[in-house]
């Protein structure tokens, strides 16, 4: 009996055995997945708790993300990109109306995003800093994402906008922000229809020169 136990204790390990028995190492992707999970639950990001849950130090998490604000930026930007891609896949119509329909669907998806609405309600000033300030990546990422969609619209012949694409994408994002977050900015309720109307006017105002090219 003793010999059997000794033999069991001295059973050789393989590389796979050692990897399976070792605790899994957390990765930046694991952190992003955790942050997305917390976002969908409406939980405020707590770097200390996140580090503890992942089994790493706070310093490691900060090394991965930079700041808590930038982590919010990554998650919110991913939500915007998802809304835009969904809107593009569901949009109908032709020409400028097709692009306008994409924009309208995207805005409604953003408005219906319960975690985002809760985030703004919990601390409007902090949320506006994350969503609209120069120190955050959200507005820059959203503008770049929308600019790419507008460029596709030009290539496919849907639009020949009167404005430069960089400027047009920025103005559309600003209009959307101003009307979507109006309750946090001015105390007035959001006005989705006015935002959509203003954006539709911008998209249907075409350049007279038919030789429209992408800058």
Secondary structure, 3 states (H helix, E strand, C coil): CHHHHHHHHCCCCCHHHHHHHCCCCCCHHHHHHHHHHHHHHCCCCCHHHHHHHHCCCHHHHHHHHCCHHHHHHHHHHHHHHHHHHHHHHHCCCCHHHHHHHHHHHHHHHHHCCHHHHHHHHHCHHHHHHHHHCCCCCHHHHHHHHHHHHHHHHHHCCCCCECCCHHHHHHHHHHHHHHHHCHHHHCCCCCCHHHHHHHHHHHHHCECCCCCCCCC
